[in-house]
């Protein structure tokens, strides 16, 4: 009897430890876009104020053979539903909606006891064996990413995977908040094809050594109403703060917006790729 109690206590502790299982009741609603946001996300979550300069060049997770976690692959219950995780690496393919989680969980422990880093290629899944590696394909634009699954979630209907901020950025779902994807468990004995990391097109509206000046320009652009708030980014690059607008699908669309900002609002920027 004491052994059973001990197991129950351990499962509860693991449940509370995972960053997706902390306060999961807050994730019953669809992602929303805050008026000050850089994308769609739960109101108590989101990106950090300053986005890393190398965000778009963060590499895929590198699949490798790892021992499965002894404790996080046991059955568990959330919202009255019991989940039975896979206990071995078997073929798995599923289609559903992906979401992402950010600063609210950044630095917290995942279900296998690791620290969640929103700038690494990781993900959460309800039943895949932990840890494992999956290929995620955005079915709207065919962008792909390889992530290491090291957490549990998302516990919301029709959502099959929660991506780190970096992974969601690769698939271009930050702004929308969720997207239809295909998830494939990676067979370590086979080669996996993924899309190349392509640099994105932005307008650099300003570059400042003083962060306050960067914030002033961002506030000015927001008040104009000609650019969506989520398309205005502040990136710290060494000791300078870069204000970017975008990304744009092509150079022509970026040039049209650049000319508009210059002619109508006296904001003289130039097109960059990053």
KAFEN-V57014 format. One record per residue. N is the residue number from 0. SS is DSSP state (H for helix, E for strand, - for the rest). PHI is phi in radians with two decimals (none if undefined). OMEGA is omega in whole degrees, 0 to 359 (NA if undefined). Layout:
# KAFEN-V57014
n=N ss=SS phi=PHI omega=OMEGA
n=N ss=SS phi=PHI omega=OMEGA
This chain:
# KAFEN-V57014
n=0 ss=- phi=none omega=179
n=1 ss=H phi=-1.09 omega=178
n=2 ss=H phi=-1.11 omega=180
n=3 ss=H phi=-1.10 omega=179
n=4 ss=H phi=-1.08 omega=180
n=5 ss=H phi=-1.13 omega=179
n=6 ss=H phi=-1.14 omega=180
n=7 ss=H phi=-1.07 omega=179
n=8 ss=H phi=-1.07 omega=180
n=9 ss=H phi=-1.14 omega=179
n=10 ss=H phi=-1.11 omega=178
n=11 ss=H phi=-1.11 omega=180
n=12 ss=H phi=-1.11 omega=178
n=13 ss=H phi=-1.14 omega=179
n=14 ss=H phi=-1.06 omega=181
n=15 ss=H phi=-1.32 omega=184
n=16 ss=H phi=-1.33 omega=184
n=17 ss=- phi=-1.19 omega=184
n=18 ss=- phi=-1.18 omega=177
n=19 ss=- phi=-1.45 omega=181
n=20 ss=- phi=-1.74 omega=171
n=21 ss=- phi=-1.39 omega=178
n=22 ss=- phi=0.94 omega=183
n=23 ss=H phi=-1.13 omega=179
n=24 ss=H phi=-1.13 omega=177
n=25 ss=H phi=-1.28 omega=185
n=26 ss=H phi=-1.79 omega=179
n=27 ss=- phi=-1.40 omega=184
n=28 ss=- phi=-1.70 omega=177
n=29 ss=- phi=-1.21 omega=176
n=30 ss=- phi=-1.05 omega=178
n=31 ss=E phi=-2.15 omega=178
n=32 ss=E phi=-1.81 omega=178
n=33 ss=- phi=-1.29 omega=182
n=34 ss=- phi=-1.12 omega=180
n=35 ss=- phi=-1.90 omega=190
n=36 ss=- phi=-1.50 omega=171
n=37 ss=- phi=-1.95 omega=181
n=38 ss=- phi=2.71 omega=179
n=39 ss=E phi=-1.67 omega=182
n=40 ss=E phi=-2.89 omega=177
n=41 ss=- phi=-1.13 omega=188
n=42 ss=- phi=-0.96 omega=182
n=43 ss=- phi=-1.65 omega=180
n=44 ss=- phi=-2.24 omega=176
n=45 ss=- phi=2.24 omega=179
n=46 ss=- phi=-1.40 omega=174
n=47 ss=- phi=-1.36 omega=183
n=48 ss=- phi=-1.10 omega=179
n=49 ss=- phi=-1.94 omega=182
n=50 ss=E phi=-1.57 omega=180
n=51 ss=E phi=-1.00 omega=183
n=52 ss=- phi=-1.11 omega=184
n=53 ss=- phi=-1.72 omega=186
n=54 ss=H phi=-0.94 omega=185
n=55 ss=H phi=-1.33 omega=181
n=56 ss=H phi=-1.89 omega=177
n=57 ss=- phi=-1.11 omega=186
n=58 ss=- phi=-1.30 omega=173
n=59 ss=- phi=-1.06 omega=170
n=60 ss=- phi=-1.12 omega=180
n=61 ss=- phi=-1.72 omega=182
n=62 ss=- phi=-1.06 omega=176
n=63 ss=- phi=-2.67 omega=180
n=64 ss=- phi=-1.31 omega=180
n=65 ss=- phi=-2.36 omega=175
n=66 ss=- phi=-1.21 omega=178
n=67 ss=- phi=-1.25 omega=181
n=68 ss=- phi=-1.19 omega=186
n=69 ss=- phi=-1.17 omega=189
n=70 ss=- phi=-1.76 omega=187
n=71 ss=- phi=-1.43 omega=178
n=72 ss=- phi=-1.86 omega=175
n=73 ss=- phi=-1.56 omega=176
n=74 ss=- phi=-1.02 omega=178
n=75 ss=E phi=-2.59 omega=184
n=76 ss=E phi=-2.20 omega=176
n=77 ss=E phi=-2.41 omega=181
n=78 ss=- phi=0.95 omega=177
n=79 ss=- phi=1.41 omega=180
n=80 ss=E phi=-1.86 omega=180
n=81 ss=E phi=-1.68 omega=179
n=82 ss=E phi=-1.93 omega=182
n=83 ss=- phi=-2.07 omega=182
n=84 ss=- phi=-1.09 omega=173
n=85 ss=- phi=-1.15 omega=182
n=86 ss=- phi=-1.95 omega=176
n=87 ss=- phi=-2.68 omega=181
n=88 ss=- phi=-1.50 omega=180
n=89 ss=- phi=-2.00 omega=178
n=90 ss=- phi=-0.96 omega=181
n=91 ss=- phi=-2.62 omega=173
n=92 ss=E phi=-2.46 omega=180
n=93 ss=E phi=-2.58 omega=177
n=94 ss=E phi=-2.11 omega=180
n=95 ss=E phi=3.14 omega=184
n=96 ss=E phi=-1.71 omega=175
n=97 ss=E phi=-1.79 omega=171
n=98 ss=E phi=-2.19 omega=179
n=99 ss=E phi=-2.45 omega=178
n=100 ss=E phi=-2.28 omega=191
n=101 ss=- phi=-2.23 omega=194
n=102 ss=- phi=-1.17 omega=180
n=103 ss=- phi=-1.04 omega=184
n=104 ss=- phi=-1.87 omega=181
n=105 ss=- phi=-1.04 omega=181
n=106 ss=- phi=1.64 omega=177
n=107 ss=- phi=-1.43 omega=178
n=108 ss=E phi=-1.41 omega=173
n=109 ss=- phi=-1.51 omega=183
n=110 ss=- phi=-1.15 omega=178
n=111 ss=- phi=-1.78 omega=173
n=112 ss=- phi=1.55 omega=178
n=113 ss=- phi=-1.50 omega=179
n=114 ss=E phi=-1.51 omega=179
n=115 ss=- phi=-1.29 omega=177
n=116 ss=- phi=-2.13 omega=184
n=117 ss=- phi=-1.16 omega=180
n=118 ss=- phi=-1.82 omega=171
n=119 ss=- phi=-2.01 omega=183
n=120 ss=- phi=-1.49 omega=181
n=121 ss=E phi=-2.30 omega=181
n=122 ss=E phi=-2.80 omega=176
n=123 ss=E phi=-2.11 omega=179
n=124 ss=- phi=-2.52 omega=186
n=125 ss=- phi=-1.27 omega=189
n=126 ss=- phi=-2.32 omega=178
n=127 ss=- phi=-1.15 omega=179
n=128 ss=- phi=-1.17 omega=181
n=129 ss=- phi=-1.87 omega=350
n=130 ss=- phi=-1.49 omega=174
n=131 ss=E phi=-2.67 omega=181
n=132 ss=E phi=-2.14 omega=180
n=133 ss=E phi=-2.33 omega=171
n=134 ss=E phi=-1.74 omega=180
n=135 ss=E phi=-2.01 omega=181
n=136 ss=E phi=-2.04 omega=173
n=137 ss=E phi=-1.29 omega=186
n=138 ss=- phi=-1.33 omega=178
n=139 ss=- phi=-1.61 omega=182
n=140 ss=- phi=-2.30 omega=178
n=141 ss=- phi=1.16 omega=174
n=142 ss=- phi=-1.21 omega=181
n=143 ss=E phi=-2.27 omega=177
n=144 ss=E phi=-2.66 omega=174
n=145 ss=E phi=-1.88 omega=182
n=146 ss=E phi=-2.22 omega=174
n=147 ss=E phi=-1.73 omega=181
n=148 ss=E phi=-1.50 omega=184
n=149 ss=E phi=-2.37 omega=184
n=150 ss=E phi=-2.64 omega=178
n=151 ss=- phi=-1.85 omega=180
n=152 ss=- phi=2.35 omega=353
n=153 ss=- phi=-1.49 omega=183
n=154 ss=- phi=-1.70 omega=180
n=155 ss=- phi=-2.32 omega=183
n=156 ss=- phi=-0.99 omega=176
n=157 ss=- phi=1.27 omega=176
n=158 ss=E phi=-1.64 omega=183
n=159 ss=E phi=-1.88 omega=181
n=160 ss=E phi=-2.70 omega=173
n=161 ss=E phi=-1.93 omega=184
n=162 ss=E phi=-1.74 omega=171
n=163 ss=E phi=-1.16 omega=179
n=164 ss=H phi=-1.04 omega=180
n=165 ss=H phi=-1.11 omega=180
n=166 ss=H phi=-1.19 omega=178
n=167 ss=H phi=-1.13 omega=176
n=168 ss=H phi=-1.10 omega=179
n=169 ss=H phi=-1.05 omega=182
n=170 ss=H phi=-1.50 omega=178
n=171 ss=- phi=1.07 omega=176
n=172 ss=- phi=-2.09 omega=179
n=173 ss=- phi=-1.03 omega=186
n=174 ss=- phi=-1.18 omega=181
n=175 ss=- phi=-1.34 omega=178
n=176 ss=- phi=1.67 omega=177
n=177 ss=E phi=-2.67 omega=179
n=178 ss=E phi=-2.78 omega=178
n=179 ss=E phi=-1.30 omega=183
n=180 ss=E phi=-2.38 omega=170
n=181 ss=E phi=-1.99 omega=180
n=182 ss=E phi=-1.98 omega=181
n=183 ss=E phi=-2.23 omega=176
n=184 ss=E phi=-1.19 omega=185
n=185 ss=- phi=-1.45 omega=173
n=186 ss=- phi=-1.49 omega=185
n=187 ss=- phi=-1.15 omega=179
n=188 ss=- phi=-1.63 omega=180
n=189 ss=- phi=-2.18 omega=177
n=190 ss=- phi=-1.37 omega=182
n=191 ss=- phi=-2.06 omega=178
n=192 ss=- phi=-1.63 omega=176
n=193 ss=- phi=-2.30 omega=180
n=194 ss=- phi=-1.24 omega=180
n=195 ss=- phi=-1.23 omega=176
n=196 ss=- phi=-1.38 omega=180
n=197 ss=- phi=-1.76 omega=178
n=198 ss=- phi=-1.20 omega=182
n=199 ss=- phi=-1.74 omega=185
n=200 ss=E phi=-1.72 omega=180
n=201 ss=E phi=-2.33 omega=165
n=202 ss=E phi=-1.79 omega=173
n=203 ss=E phi=-1.50 omega=183
n=204 ss=E phi=-1.50 omega=180
n=205 ss=E phi=-3.04 omega=177
n=206 ss=E phi=-2.44 omega=189
n=207 ss=E phi=-2.32 omega=172
n=208 ss=- phi=-1.52 omega=178
n=209 ss=- phi=-1.79 omega=182
n=210 ss=H phi=-1.06 omega=180
n=211 ss=H phi=-1.06 omega=179
n=212 ss=H phi=-1.15 omega=176
n=213 ss=H phi=-1.12 omega=179
n=214 ss=H phi=-1.12 omega=179
n=215 ss=H phi=-1.10 omega=179
n=216 ss=H phi=-1.16 omega=178
n=217 ss=H phi=-1.04 omega=179
n=218 ss=H phi=-1.12 omega=178
n=219 ss=H phi=-1.11 omega=181
n=220 ss=H phi=-1.13 omega=180
n=221 ss=H phi=-1.09 omega=182
n=222 ss=H phi=-1.17 omega=179
n=223 ss=H phi=-1.14 omega=179
n=224 ss=- phi=1.33 omega=182
n=225 ss=- phi=-1.62 omega=180
n=226 ss=- phi=-2.27 omega=177
n=227 ss=- phi=-1.09 omega=182
n=228 ss=H phi=-0.98 omega=183
n=229 ss=H phi=-1.22 omega=179
n=230 ss=H phi=-1.68 omega=177
n=231 ss=E phi=-1.85 omega=186
n=232 ss=E phi=-2.20 omega=174
n=233 ss=E phi=-1.99 omega=184
n=234 ss=E phi=-2.12 omega=178
n=235 ss=E phi=-1.50 omega=180
n=236 ss=E phi=-2.18 omega=186
n=237 ss=- phi=1.03 omega=182
n=238 ss=- phi=-1.78 omega=181
n=239 ss=E phi=-2.15 omega=181
n=240 ss=E phi=-2.07 omega=184
n=241 ss=E phi=-1.75 omega=176
n=242 ss=E phi=-1.78 omega=183
n=243 ss=E phi=-2.04 omega=173
n=244 ss=E phi=-2.13 omega=181
n=245 ss=E phi=2.49 omega=7
n=246 ss=E phi=-1.43 omega=178
n=247 ss=E phi=-1.95 omega=182
n=248 ss=- phi=-1.21 omega=181
n=249 ss=- phi=-2.71 omega=182
n=250 ss=H phi=-1.11 omega=182
n=251 ss=H phi=-1.11 omega=179
n=252 ss=H phi=-1.14 omega=178
n=253 ss=H phi=-1.14 omega=181
n=254 ss=H phi=-1.14 omega=178
n=255 ss=H phi=-1.06 omega=180
n=256 ss=H phi=-1.19 omega=179
n=257 ss=H phi=-1.07 omega=180
n=258 ss=H phi=-1.14 omega=179
n=259 ss=H phi=-1.08 omega=180
n=260 ss=H phi=-1.13 omega=181
n=261 ss=H phi=-1.27 omega=185
n=262 ss=H phi=-1.29 omega=186
n=263 ss=H phi=-1.72 omega=188
n=264 ss=H phi=-2.25 omega=176
n=265 ss=- phi=1.00 omega=174
n=266 ss=- phi=-1.84 omega=185
n=267 ss=- phi=-1.67 omega=180
n=268 ss=- phi=-2.04 omega=175
n=269 ss=E phi=-2.56 omega=186
n=270 ss=E phi=-1.44 omega=179
n=271 ss=E phi=-2.33 omega=174
n=272 ss=E phi=-2.13 omega=179
n=273 ss=- phi=-2.73 omega=NA
